[in-house]
Amino acid sequence: MSRRSYDQYCAVARALDAVGERWSLLIVRELLAGPRRYTDLHADLPGVSTDILAARLKQLEGEGLVLRRRLERPANATVYELTERGATLRRVVDALGVWGLDLLGEQRPTDAVREHWVTGADGAGGAQADGGRELSADGGASGPDGGRELSADGGASGPDGGRELSADGVVVAG
């Protein structure tokens, strides 16, 4: 499969050449939590075909962002993990997560959901959105005006007791 390029001498265009294909940053999001087996990645990326997942992993490997490693016995499995350079994408994923909070709206019946998606990958470092909303390392996000909060256990609710996301990923009324 030949890769498309923006063919622009611009840092944003070159970054998008590396990680701008559909599914690439979602794969990075999953790997930010640590090494993952292919089958686990596929399970936590509903909607991605096995062909596309394999192609994106190969592309990310080629960009030096992901590495494939064989685990020793007794695990005896192959895992994918971010390289040091790949791990620097945490800020990008965190920033997109903060930016996207206002786009979530109500969950659609066709939306897949995983507990760790609410806050992105489980890890260190927070990101600050305009207006003071913060996405913190423990998974919390809140605004100074008492807006929607995302708790460490993955719960989400509004100041009026609106919807919540339970630990098993089910949206319930607050």
PAZATOR-686580 format. One line per field, with one value per residue: chain; y, x, z of N, C-alpha, C, O in turn; residue in one letter. Coordinates in Angstrom, 2 decimals. Layout:
residues N
chain	c(A | ...)
nyy	c(Y | ...)
nxx	c(X | ...)
nzz	c(Z | ...)
cayy	c(Y | ...)
caxx	c(X | ...)
cazz	c(Z | ...)
cyy	c(Y | ...)
cxx	c(X | ...)
czz	c(Z | ...)
oyy	c(Y | ...)
oxx	c(X | ...)
ozz	c(Z | ...)
res	c(A | ...)
***
This chain:
residues 174
chain	c(A | A | A | A | A | A | A | A | A | A | A | A | A | A | A | A | A | A | A | A | A | A | A | A | A | A | A | A | A | A | A | A | A | A | A | A | A | A | A | A | A | A | A | A | A | A | A | A | A | A | A | A | A | A | A | A | A | A | A | A | A | A | A | A | A | A | A | A | A | A | A | A | A | A | A | A | A | A | A | A | A | A | A | A | A | A | A | A | A | A | A | A | A | A | A | A | A | A | A | A | A | A | A | A | A | A | A | A | A | A | A | A | A | A | A | A | A | A | A | A | A | A | A | A | A | A | A | A | A | A | A | A | A | A | A | A | A | A | A | A | A | A | A | A | A | A | A | A | A | A | A | A | A | A | A | A | A | A | A | A | A | A | A | A | A | A | A | A | A | A | A | A | A | A)
nyy	c(-1.17 | 2.12 | 5.10 | 8.14 | 11.55 | 14.88 | 16.40 | 18.85 | 21.30 | 21.60 | 21.51 | 20.63 | 19.37 | 17.32 | 15.94 | 15.03 | 13.39 | 11.31 | 10.45 | 10.95 | 9.32 | 7.60 | 6.00 | 5.90 | 7.67 | 6.74 | 4.19 | 4.88 | 6.11 | 3.85 | 2.48 | 4.18 | 3.46 | 1.35 | -1.64 | -3.69 | -6.58 | -7.67 | -8.73 | -7.63 | -4.92 | -4.88 | -5.63 | -3.40 | -1.42 | -1.10 | -1.51 | -1.15 | -2.79 | -5.91 | -5.85 | -3.09 | -2.36 | -3.86 | -2.69 | 0.00 | -0.34 | -1.30 | 0.92 | 2.85 | 1.64 | 1.87 | 4.61 | 4.91 | 5.10 | 3.10 | -0.08 | -3.54 | -6.30 | -9.38 | -11.21 | -12.87 | -16.31 | -17.06 | -15.84 | -15.59 | -14.10 | -11.67 | -8.22 | -4.81 | -1.64 | 1.78 | 3.70 | 5.76 | 8.19 | 7.87 | 7.93 | 10.61 | 11.59 | 11.69 | 14.24 | 15.33 | 13.58 | 13.94 | 16.69 | 16.64 | 15.13 | 16.86 | 18.99 | 17.70 | 17.16 | 18.91 | 18.19 | 15.77 | 15.47 | 13.83 | 10.30 | 8.26 | 5.64 | 3.89 | 4.24 | 2.92 | 2.20 | 2.49 | 2.22 | 3.48 | 5.28 | 7.65 | 9.38 | 9.21 | 7.59 | 5.82 | 7.51 | 9.61 | 13.16 | 16.11 | 18.03 | 21.28 | 22.95 | 25.67 | 28.16 | 27.00 | 24.32 | 21.18 | 18.24 | 15.70 | 13.71 | 11.61 | 11.08 | 12.82 | 15.47 | 18.77 | 21.84 | 25.34 | 26.42 | 24.51 | 22.62 | 19.64 | 16.78 | 14.43 | 11.62 | 9.77 | 7.14 | 6.88 | 7.92 | 10.21 | 13.29 | 15.97 | 19.33 | 19.40 | 16.88 | 15.22 | 12.83 | 9.81 | 7.84 | 4.62 | 2.28 | 0.01 | 0.98 | 1.78 | 4.13 | 6.01 | 7.62 | 10.47)
nxx	c(0.85 | 0.73 | 1.81 | 0.16 | 1.14 | 1.38 | 3.23 | 4.41 | 6.61 | 6.46 | 6.03 | 3.63 | 2.31 | 4.18 | 4.09 | 1.47 | 1.74 | 3.05 | 1.36 | -1.26 | -3.07 | -6.22 | -7.14 | -4.53 | -3.74 | -5.50 | -4.57 | -2.12 | -3.13 | -4.09 | -1.69 | -0.34 | -0.88 | 0.76 | 2.60 | 0.90 | -0.86 | -1.56 | -4.16 | -5.44 | -5.29 | -6.89 | -9.35 | -9.92 | -10.29 | -12.83 | -14.33 | -12.14 | -10.57 | -8.80 | -6.85 | -6.38 | -5.54 | -3.15 | -1.72 | -1.52 | -0.04 | 2.33 | 3.08 | 3.42 | 5.52 | 7.47 | 7.78 | 9.16 | 7.83 | 6.50 | 7.25 | 7.72 | 7.77 | 8.96 | 7.85 | 9.41 | 9.34 | 7.18 | 5.15 | 5.44 | 4.56 | 3.83 | 4.18 | 3.15 | 4.60 | 5.10 | 7.79 | 10.42 | 10.19 | 7.60 | 6.14 | 6.18 | 4.00 | 1.97 | 1.26 | 0.00 | -2.21 | -3.46 | -4.09 | -5.85 | -7.86 | -8.79 | -9.64 | -11.65 | -13.62 | -15.84 | -17.15 | -18.32 | -21.07 | -24.26 | -24.17 | -24.37 | -26.54 | -25.07 | -22.46 | -19.41 | -17.83 | -15.23 | -13.89 | -11.37 | -11.27 | -12.51 | -10.75 | -8.58 | -5.42 | -4.21 | -2.23 | 0.61 | 0.81 | -0.89 | -3.30 | -4.17 | -7.09 | -8.50 | -10.06 | -9.68 | -10.36 | -9.29 | -7.55 | -6.57 | -3.82 | -4.85 | -7.14 | -9.21 | -11.37 | -12.31 | -14.14 | -13.79 | -16.25 | -17.89 | -18.55 | -18.94 | -17.59 | -14.99 | -14.37 | -11.84 | -12.58 | -13.75 | -16.26 | -18.71 | -20.28 | -22.65 | -23.05 | -25.65 | -26.26 | -26.35 | -25.80 | -23.90 | -20.94 | -20.49 | -18.27 | -18.20 | -18.59 | -21.15 | -23.58 | -25.46 | -28.35 | -27.97)
nzz	c(0.00 | -0.97 | 0.58 | 1.24 | 0.91 | 2.11 | 0.89 | 1.63 | 2.84 | 5.82 | 9.28 | 10.51 | 8.39 | 7.85 | 10.26 | 10.14 | 7.93 | 9.19 | 11.34 | 10.65 | 9.30 | 9.24 | 12.23 | 13.26 | 15.44 | 17.34 | 17.78 | 18.89 | 21.21 | 22.58 | 23.01 | 24.69 | 27.27 | 27.70 | 26.65 | 24.23 | 23.11 | 19.76 | 19.45 | 21.68 | 21.10 | 18.80 | 19.93 | 21.53 | 19.72 | 18.28 | 15.13 | 13.50 | 10.84 | 10.59 | 8.61 | 8.22 | 10.81 | 11.02 | 8.91 | 9.78 | 12.16 | 11.08 | 9.55 | 11.59 | 12.91 | 10.91 | 10.94 | 13.22 | 15.62 | 16.90 | 18.26 | 17.70 | 19.80 | 21.03 | 23.73 | 26.47 | 27.65 | 30.38 | 28.95 | 26.12 | 23.84 | 21.26 | 21.45 | 20.98 | 21.32 | 22.29 | 21.05 | 22.43 | 21.08 | 20.05 | 22.43 | 23.00 | 21.78 | 23.59 | 24.62 | 22.41 | 22.04 | 24.54 | 24.32 | 22.12 | 23.31 | 25.37 | 23.77 | 22.38 | 24.30 | 24.48 | 22.19 | 22.57 | 23.41 | 23.69 | 24.15 | 21.32 | 20.15 | 18.59 | 19.33 | 20.36 | 23.49 | 25.86 | 29.10 | 29.56 | 27.46 | 28.07 | 29.34 | 27.75 | 27.29 | 30.13 | 32.16 | 32.97 | 33.44 | 32.59 | 30.76 | 29.83 | 29.03 | 27.10 | 29.05 | 31.45 | 31.98 | 33.04 | 32.18 | 33.99 | 35.34 | 36.82 | 35.54 | 35.90 | 34.90 | 34.83 | 34.96 | 35.79 | 36.13 | 37.18 | 35.34 | 33.27 | 34.83 | 34.78 | 36.41 | 38.31 | 38.23 | 35.83 | 35.61 | 34.35 | 34.60 | 34.62 | 36.04 | 36.85 | 37.62 | 35.44 | 32.78 | 33.45 | 33.26 | 33.90 | 35.64 | 34.08 | 31.61 | 30.82 | 30.02 | 32.19 | 33.58 | 35.68)
cayy	c(0.00 | 3.33 | 6.11 | 9.48 | 12.60 | 16.24 | 16.98 | 20.24 | 21.51 | 22.19 | 20.55 | 20.06 | 18.43 | 16.15 | 15.19 | 14.33 | 12.29 | 10.22 | 9.94 | 11.49 | 8.34 | 7.16 | 4.99 | 5.97 | 8.26 | 5.89 | 3.13 | 5.50 | 6.26 | 2.55 | 2.10 | 5.06 | 2.76 | 0.33 | -2.63 | -4.40 | -7.61 | -7.32 | -9.08 | -6.66 | -3.68 | -5.06 | -5.66 | -2.06 | -0.51 | -1.62 | -0.87 | -1.23 | -4.12 | -6.47 | -5.38 | -1.69 | -2.34 | -4.36 | -1.68 | 1.17 | -0.71 | -1.37 | 2.30 | 3.48 | 1.05 | 2.49 | 6.00 | 4.89 | 5.46 | 1.85 | -1.22 | -4.87 | -7.03 | -10.72 | -11.41 | -14.14 | -17.26 | -17.90 | -15.11 | -16.06 | -13.37 | -10.48 | -7.00 | -3.54 | -0.59 | 3.04 | 4.05 | 7.02 | 9.24 | 7.65 | 8.34 | 12.07 | 11.92 | 11.81 | 15.62 | 15.51 | 12.84 | 14.65 | 17.94 | 16.29 | 14.71 | 18.05 | 19.72 | 16.94 | 17.01 | 19.65 | 17.58 | 14.48 | 15.48 | 12.60 | 9.09 | 7.72 | 4.19 | 3.13 | 4.53 | 1.99 | 2.92 | 1.77 | 3.08 | 4.30 | 6.28 | 8.91 | 10.23 | 8.85 | 6.53 | 5.93 | 7.86 | 10.82 | 14.43 | 16.64 | 19.03 | 22.36 | 23.47 | 27.07 | 28.32 | 26.41 | 22.92 | 20.41 | 16.79 | 15.39 | 12.41 | 10.56 | 10.89 | 13.80 | 16.68 | 19.63 | 23.25 | 26.23 | 26.76 | 23.36 | 21.86 | 18.19 | 16.25 | 13.05 | 11.17 | 8.78 | 5.82 | 6.91 | 8.48 | 11.54 | 13.87 | 17.42 | 19.95 | 19.16 | 15.45 | 14.62 | 11.46 | 9.30 | 6.65 | 3.71 | 1.60 | -0.98 | 1.66 | 1.98 | 5.48 | 5.98 | 8.95 | 10.84)
caxx	c(0.00 | 1.54 | 1.36 | -0.05 | 1.88 | 0.96 | 4.32 | 4.60 | 7.71 | 5.77 | 6.07 | 2.30 | 2.08 | 5.04 | 3.53 | 0.28 | 2.22 | 3.45 | 0.30 | -2.55 | -3.99 | -7.30 | -6.82 | -3.17 | -3.68 | -6.24 | -3.62 | -1.20 | -3.87 | -4.11 | -0.33 | 0.15 | -1.05 | 1.79 | 2.62 | -0.36 | -0.88 | -2.37 | -5.57 | -5.98 | -5.49 | -8.06 | -10.54 | -10.19 | -10.48 | -13.94 | -14.54 | -10.96 | -10.38 | -7.48 | -5.92 | -6.03 | -4.75 | -1.81 | -1.06 | -1.17 | 1.05 | 3.54 | 3.42 | 3.93 | 6.86 | 8.34 | 8.03 | 9.95 | 6.96 | 6.05 | 8.14 | 7.14 | 8.73 | 8.56 | 8.03 | 10.03 | 8.47 | 6.07 | 4.18 | 5.64 | 3.65 | 4.35 | 3.47 | 3.50 | 4.76 | 5.60 | 9.19 | 10.55 | 9.60 | 6.15 | 5.57 | 6.03 | 2.66 | 1.01 | 0.76 | -0.92 | -3.43 | -4.10 | -4.65 | -7.04 | -8.89 | -9.36 | -10.34 | -12.83 | -14.62 | -17.06 | -17.78 | -18.92 | -22.54 | -24.87 | -23.71 | -25.29 | -26.73 | -24.06 | -21.13 | -18.69 | -17.22 | -14.34 | -13.67 | -10.17 | -11.42 | -13.01 | -9.62 | -7.43 | -4.63 | -3.95 | -0.82 | 1.00 | 0.77 | -2.22 | -3.37 | -5.09 | -7.87 | -8.88 | -11.13 | -9.30 | -10.71 | -8.06 | -7.56 | -5.46 | -3.17 | -5.68 | -8.31 | -10.25 | -11.44 | -13.37 | -14.01 | -13.96 | -17.66 | -18.66 | -18.99 | -18.84 | -16.40 | -14.66 | -13.68 | -10.79 | -13.15 | -14.33 | -17.61 | -18.86 | -21.58 | -22.73 | -23.33 | -27.03 | -26.46 | -26.65 | -25.38 | -22.67 | -20.37 | -20.11 | -16.99 | -18.28 | -18.76 | -22.55 | -24.03 | -26.70 | -28.81 | -27.45)
cazz	c(0.00 | -1.01 | 1.51 | 0.71 | 1.59 | 1.78 | 0.10 | 2.02 | 3.77 | 6.96 | 10.39 | 10.71 | 7.28 | 8.04 | 11.40 | 9.65 | 7.10 | 10.08 | 12.23 | 10.25 | 8.69 | 10.12 | 13.24 | 13.79 | 16.77 | 18.27 | 18.13 | 19.84 | 22.47 | 23.26 | 23.39 | 25.75 | 28.55 | 27.80 | 25.57 | 23.99 | 22.07 | 18.60 | 19.71 | 22.63 | 20.35 | 17.94 | 20.77 | 22.05 | 18.60 | 17.48 | 13.85 | 12.65 | 10.27 | 10.89 | 7.57 | 8.51 | 12.04 | 10.69 | 8.06 | 10.60 | 13.05 | 10.25 | 9.21 | 12.80 | 13.11 | 9.92 | 11.35 | 14.44 | 16.73 | 17.54 | 18.05 | 17.96 | 20.63 | 21.45 | 25.17 | 26.87 | 28.32 | 29.95 | 28.13 | 24.76 | 22.97 | 20.62 | 21.86 | 20.34 | 22.32 | 21.75 | 21.24 | 23.17 | 20.23 | 20.02 | 23.71 | 23.02 | 21.24 | 24.71 | 24.67 | 21.28 | 22.35 | 25.65 | 23.81 | 21.33 | 24.26 | 25.99 | 22.72 | 21.99 | 25.36 | 24.14 | 21.01 | 22.91 | 23.42 | 24.21 | 23.48 | 20.32 | 20.34 | 17.83 | 19.85 | 21.23 | 24.60 | 26.78 | 30.26 | 29.43 | 26.43 | 28.61 | 29.68 | 26.94 | 27.90 | 31.56 | 32.30 | 33.68 | 32.71 | 32.34 | 29.71 | 30.20 | 27.92 | 27.27 | 30.02 | 32.73 | 32.18 | 33.10 | 32.07 | 34.87 | 35.24 | 37.41 | 34.70 | 36.20 | 34.09 | 35.34 | 34.61 | 36.92 | 36.25 | 37.65 | 34.17 | 33.31 | 35.46 | 34.50 | 37.61 | 38.12 | 37.94 | 34.49 | 35.65 | 33.77 | 34.93 | 34.55 | 37.32 | 37.21 | 37.84 | 34.14 | 32.52 | 34.05 | 32.64 | 34.99 | 35.47 | 33.01 | 30.32 | 30.52 | 30.34 | 32.97 | 33.99 | 37.00)
cyy	c(1.23 | 4.37 | 7.43 | 10.46 | 13.94 | 16.93 | 18.48 | 20.31 | 22.30 | 21.13 | 19.89 | 19.02 | 17.17 | 15.30 | 14.41 | 13.22 | 11.07 | 9.63 | 10.37 | 10.52 | 7.93 | 5.99 | 5.17 | 6.54 | 7.47 | 4.68 | 3.68 | 5.67 | 4.96 | 2.17 | 3.02 | 4.42 | 1.68 | -0.67 | -3.39 | -5.46 | -7.15 | -7.58 | -8.11 | -5.32 | -3.78 | -5.03 | -4.26 | -0.99 | -1.02 | -0.81 | -0.91 | -2.66 | -4.61 | -6.01 | -3.96 | -1.61 | -2.78 | -3.32 | -0.46 | 0.85 | -0.75 | 0.04 | 3.00 | 2.93 | 1.72 | 3.93 | 6.07 | 5.26 | 4.25 | 0.79 | -2.50 | -5.67 | -8.36 | -10.85 | -12.78 | -15.05 | -16.82 | -17.18 | -15.54 | -15.43 | -12.20 | -9.29 | -5.83 | -2.51 | 0.65 | 3.15 | 5.33 | 8.17 | 9.10 | 8.13 | 9.86 | 12.51 | 12.02 | 13.22 | 15.88 | 14.83 | 13.51 | 15.92 | 17.67 | 15.86 | 15.89 | 18.82 | 19.03 | 16.80 | 17.69 | 19.07 | 16.30 | 14.49 | 14.21 | 11.40 | 8.59 | 6.22 | 3.35 | 3.36 | 3.39 | 2.82 | 1.98 | 2.74 | 4.00 | 5.35 | 7.62 | 9.88 | 10.01 | 7.74 | 6.85 | 6.31 | 9.17 | 12.04 | 14.85 | 17.63 | 20.05 | 22.86 | 24.95 | 27.13 | 27.58 | 24.98 | 22.12 | 18.93 | 16.32 | 13.97 | 11.30 | 10.37 | 11.90 | 14.94 | 17.51 | 21.05 | 24.10 | 26.59 | 25.59 | 22.52 | 20.37 | 17.78 | 14.80 | 12.56 | 10.09 | 7.41 | 5.79 | 7.49 | 9.86 | 12.06 | 15.37 | 17.99 | 19.72 | 17.68 | 14.73 | 13.22 | 11.09 | 8.07 | 5.78 | 3.00 | 0.58 | -0.36 | 1.91 | 3.39 | 5.36 | 7.41 | 9.21 | 11.19)
cxx	c(0.90 | 0.93 | 1.18 | 0.78 | 1.30 | 2.01 | 4.47 | 5.75 | 7.16 | 5.73 | 4.72 | 2.01 | 2.92 | 4.56 | 2.31 | 0.65 | 2.53 | 2.28 | -1.11 | -3.51 | -5.05 | -6.82 | -5.45 | -3.11 | -4.49 | -5.39 | -2.62 | -1.87 | -3.85 | -2.72 | 0.26 | 0.02 | 0.00 | 1.69 | 1.31 | -0.16 | -1.80 | -3.86 | -6.20 | -6.22 | -6.75 | -9.36 | -10.91 | -10.29 | -11.61 | -14.14 | -13.33 | -10.84 | -8.98 | -6.44 | -5.45 | -5.17 | -3.31 | -1.04 | -0.64 | -0.03 | 2.37 | 4.01 | 4.03 | 5.31 | 7.86 | 8.68 | 8.87 | 9.15 | 6.52 | 7.11 | 7.41 | 8.20 | 8.13 | 8.85 | 8.64 | 8.98 | 8.26 | 5.07 | 4.23 | 4.67 | 4.38 | 3.51 | 3.97 | 3.60 | 5.31 | 7.10 | 9.23 | 9.92 | 8.09 | 5.47 | 5.42 | 4.70 | 1.61 | 0.42 | -0.25 | -2.25 | -4.18 | -4.79 | -5.90 | -8.19 | -9.57 | -10.19 | -11.66 | -13.91 | -15.93 | -17.80 | -18.53 | -20.44 | -23.07 | -24.34 | -24.78 | -25.43 | -25.67 | -22.64 | -20.60 | -18.08 | -16.34 | -14.03 | -12.47 | -10.27 | -11.82 | -11.87 | -8.44 | -6.68 | -4.36 | -2.49 | -0.60 | 0.86 | -0.64 | -2.16 | -4.41 | -5.78 | -8.11 | -10.03 | -10.84 | -9.71 | -9.42 | -8.35 | -6.34 | -4.97 | -4.03 | -6.98 | -9.41 | -10.21 | -12.57 | -13.11 | -14.26 | -15.42 | -18.51 | -19.19 | -18.79 | -17.54 | -16.22 | -13.84 | -12.66 | -11.35 | -13.85 | -15.73 | -17.63 | -20.23 | -21.51 | -23.08 | -24.75 | -27.32 | -26.81 | -26.11 | -24.09 | -22.24 | -19.87 | -18.82 | -17.03 | -18.62 | -20.19 | -22.95 | -25.38 | -27.07 | -28.35 | -28.52)
czz	c(0.00 | -0.08 | 0.80 | 1.53 | 1.19 | 0.90 | 0.35 | 3.01 | 4.95 | 8.05 | 10.63 | 9.62 | 7.45 | 9.21 | 10.95 | 8.67 | 7.98 | 10.85 | 11.83 | 9.59 | 9.72 | 10.97 | 13.87 | 15.20 | 17.79 | 18.68 | 19.14 | 21.19 | 23.26 | 23.78 | 24.46 | 27.13 | 28.74 | 26.67 | 25.47 | 22.93 | 20.94 | 18.87 | 20.70 | 21.97 | 19.49 | 18.75 | 21.27 | 20.98 | 17.72 | 16.20 | 12.94 | 12.12 | 10.63 | 9.87 | 7.86 | 9.76 | 11.75 | 9.87 | 8.88 | 11.56 | 12.28 | 9.88 | 10.42 | 13.17 | 12.16 | 10.25 | 12.62 | 15.68 | 17.54 | 17.29 | 18.44 | 18.69 | 21.06 | 22.95 | 25.43 | 27.50 | 29.75 | 29.05 | 26.67 | 23.77 | 22.34 | 21.07 | 21.03 | 21.45 | 21.64 | 22.00 | 22.08 | 22.38 | 20.16 | 21.29 | 23.80 | 22.42 | 22.35 | 24.77 | 23.57 | 21.57 | 23.49 | 25.16 | 22.96 | 22.23 | 24.93 | 24.97 | 22.37 | 23.05 | 25.01 | 22.94 | 21.35 | 22.83 | 24.06 | 23.44 | 22.53 | 20.54 | 19.64 | 18.34 | 20.71 | 22.35 | 25.42 | 27.90 | 30.08 | 28.32 | 26.98 | 28.84 | 28.76 | 27.65 | 29.36 | 31.75 | 32.99 | 32.79 | 32.45 | 31.20 | 30.12 | 28.95 | 28.14 | 28.26 | 31.31 | 32.94 | 32.13 | 32.98 | 32.84 | 34.72 | 35.81 | 36.65 | 34.97 | 35.21 | 34.64 | 34.88 | 35.82 | 37.16 | 36.73 | 36.50 | 34.35 | 33.96 | 35.06 | 35.67 | 37.30 | 37.80 | 36.59 | 34.46 | 35.03 | 34.13 | 34.78 | 35.90 | 37.78 | 37.44 | 36.56 | 34.01 | 33.22 | 33.28 | 33.76 | 34.64 | 34.35 | 31.65 | 29.92 | 30.92 | 31.03 | 33.31 | 35.41 | 37.99)
oyy	c(1.38 | 4.50 | 7.78 | 10.21 | 14.11 | 17.92 | 19.27 | 19.47 | 23.51 | 19.97 | 18.70 | 17.93 | 16.07 | 14.07 | 13.26 | 12.21 | 9.94 | 8.41 | 10.18 | 10.88 | 7.93 | 5.08 | 4.63 | 5.93 | 7.52 | 4.22 | 3.01 | 5.40 | 4.97 | 1.61 | 2.67 | 4.80 | 1.14 | -0.56 | -3.69 | -5.28 | -6.34 | -6.74 | -7.81 | -4.65 | -2.86 | -4.45 | -3.96 | 0.20 | -1.35 | 0.42 | -0.73 | -3.63 | -3.82 | -5.80 | -3.66 | -0.87 | -2.13 | -3.09 | 0.06 | 1.68 | -0.29 | 0.32 | 3.69 | 3.66 | 2.09 | 4.42 | 7.15 | 5.68 | 4.37 | 0.77 | -2.53 | -5.73 | -8.45 | -10.63 | -13.73 | -14.61 | -16.20 | -17.84 | -15.82 | -16.11 | -11.78 | -9.36 | -5.86 | -2.50 | 0.58 | 2.73 | 5.91 | 9.01 | 10.10 | 8.66 | 10.35 | 13.68 | 12.40 | 13.37 | 16.57 | 15.43 | 13.64 | 16.20 | 18.39 | 16.16 | 15.91 | 19.24 | 19.69 | 16.36 | 17.13 | 19.42 | 15.79 | 13.58 | 13.59 | 11.48 | 8.51 | 5.59 | 2.22 | 2.75 | 2.96 | 4.02 | 0.82 | 3.95 | 5.19 | 6.23 | 8.65 | 11.07 | 10.59 | 7.05 | 8.01 | 5.48 | 9.77 | 11.94 | 14.03 | 18.02 | 19.70 | 23.15 | 25.44 | 26.24 | 27.53 | 24.43 | 22.35 | 18.41 | 16.53 | 13.14 | 10.16 | 9.59 | 11.84 | 15.33 | 17.00 | 21.40 | 23.65 | 27.01 | 25.66 | 21.79 | 19.90 | 18.37 | 14.04 | 13.05 | 9.56 | 6.60 | 4.79 | 7.55 | 10.62 | 11.36 | 15.96 | 17.23 | 19.82 | 17.26 | 13.71 | 12.50 | 11.96 | 7.34 | 6.15 | 3.08 | 0.31 | -1.06 | 2.24 | 3.81 | 4.72 | 8.30 | 8.31 | 11.52)
oxx	c(1.74 | -0.29 | 1.93 | 1.09 | 0.80 | 1.71 | 4.63 | 5.86 | 7.38 | 5.42 | 4.67 | 1.52 | 2.43 | 4.62 | 2.13 | -0.05 | 2.31 | 2.21 | -2.05 | -4.66 | -4.78 | -6.16 | -5.22 | -2.49 | -4.21 | -5.49 | -2.30 | -1.26 | -3.63 | -2.59 | 1.26 | 0.73 | 0.13 | 0.81 | 0.67 | 0.61 | -2.71 | -4.71 | -7.39 | -7.22 | -7.58 | -10.35 | -12.09 | -10.36 | -11.39 | -14.12 | -13.47 | -11.00 | -8.09 | -5.28 | -4.26 | -4.19 | -2.36 | 0.15 | 0.46 | 0.85 | 3.40 | 5.21 | 5.05 | 6.16 | 8.96 | 9.75 | 9.26 | 9.72 | 6.19 | 7.76 | 6.61 | 9.35 | 6.95 | 9.98 | 8.40 | 7.87 | 9.18 | 4.22 | 3.20 | 4.03 | 5.43 | 2.28 | 5.06 | 2.81 | 5.90 | 7.61 | 8.19 | 9.22 | 7.37 | 4.36 | 4.62 | 4.32 | 0.47 | -0.79 | -1.25 | -3.31 | -5.40 | -5.92 | -6.89 | -9.35 | -10.79 | -11.31 | -12.66 | -15.02 | -17.00 | -18.95 | -19.28 | -21.02 | -22.39 | -24.10 | -25.96 | -24.51 | -25.41 | -21.70 | -21.25 | -17.84 | -16.69 | -13.91 | -12.54 | -9.42 | -11.50 | -12.01 | -7.37 | -7.23 | -4.31 | -1.61 | -1.53 | 0.81 | -1.50 | -1.08 | -5.43 | -5.15 | -7.93 | -10.88 | -11.70 | -9.43 | -8.57 | -9.28 | -5.21 | -5.59 | -3.95 | -7.83 | -10.45 | -9.14 | -13.66 | -12.00 | -14.89 | -15.79 | -19.74 | -20.16 | -18.49 | -16.49 | -17.19 | -12.74 | -12.61 | -10.67 | -14.48 | -16.34 | -16.66 | -21.23 | -20.43 | -23.37 | -25.04 | -28.48 | -27.50 | -25.97 | -23.28 | -23.06 | -18.95 | -18.33 | -16.00 | -18.89 | -20.44 | -22.68 | -26.31 | -26.22 | -28.34 | -28.22)
ozz	c(0.88 | 0.04 | -0.11 | 2.69 | 0.08 | 0.24 | -0.58 | 3.91 | 5.07 | 7.77 | 10.92 | 9.91 | 7.21 | 9.15 | 11.35 | 8.59 | 7.56 | 11.00 | 12.59 | 9.35 | 10.92 | 10.47 | 14.96 | 16.08 | 18.99 | 19.82 | 20.13 | 22.23 | 24.47 | 24.87 | 25.08 | 28.05 | 29.84 | 25.81 | 26.48 | 21.98 | 21.15 | 18.57 | 20.58 | 22.23 | 19.47 | 18.30 | 21.42 | 21.28 | 16.55 | 16.22 | 11.73 | 12.87 | 10.94 | 10.22 | 7.75 | 9.79 | 12.20 | 10.11 | 8.70 | 11.76 | 12.77 | 9.91 | 10.29 | 13.68 | 12.56 | 9.89 | 13.05 | 16.68 | 18.73 | 16.24 | 19.37 | 18.27 | 21.41 | 23.38 | 24.68 | 27.83 | 30.30 | 28.44 | 26.07 | 22.97 | 22.82 | 21.07 | 20.46 | 22.40 | 20.56 | 23.05 | 22.39 | 22.93 | 20.20 | 21.25 | 24.60 | 22.54 | 22.07 | 24.94 | 23.78 | 21.38 | 23.43 | 25.54 | 23.08 | 21.96 | 25.05 | 25.26 | 22.09 | 22.73 | 25.22 | 22.70 | 20.52 | 22.24 | 24.88 | 22.24 | 22.89 | 21.06 | 20.04 | 17.83 | 21.66 | 22.18 | 25.63 | 27.68 | 30.40 | 28.25 | 26.39 | 28.57 | 28.98 | 28.50 | 29.75 | 31.52 | 33.53 | 31.57 | 32.14 | 30.74 | 30.71 | 27.94 | 29.26 | 28.29 | 32.19 | 34.01 | 31.27 | 33.60 | 32.40 | 34.06 | 35.35 | 37.07 | 34.32 | 34.74 | 34.89 | 34.47 | 36.78 | 38.25 | 36.68 | 36.67 | 35.45 | 33.69 | 35.00 | 35.90 | 36.19 | 37.17 | 36.24 | 33.39 | 35.16 | 33.99 | 34.82 | 36.83 | 38.97 | 37.45 | 36.60 | 35.00 | 33.55 | 32.72 | 34.49 | 33.51 | 33.73 | 30.68 | 28.76 | 32.04 | 30.54 | 33.34 | 36.25 | 39.13)
res	c(M | S | R | R | S | Y | D | Q | Y | C | A | V | A | R | A | L | D | A | V | G | E | R | W | S | L | L | I | V | R | E | L | L | A | G | P | R | R | Y | T | D | L | H | A | D | L | P | G | V | S | T | D | I | L | A | A | R | L | K | Q | L | E | G | E | G | L | V | L | R | R | R | L | E | R | P | A | N | A | T | V | Y | E | L | T | E | R | G | A | T | L | R | R | V | V | D | A | L | G | V | W | G | L | D | L | L | G | E | Q | R | P | T | D | A | V | R | E | H | W | V | T | G | A | D | G | A | G | G | A | Q | A | D | G | G | R | E | L | S | A | D | G | G | A | S | G | P | D | G | G | R | E | L | S | A | D | G | G | A | S | G | P | D | G | G | R | E | L | S | A | D | G | V | V | V | A | G)
***
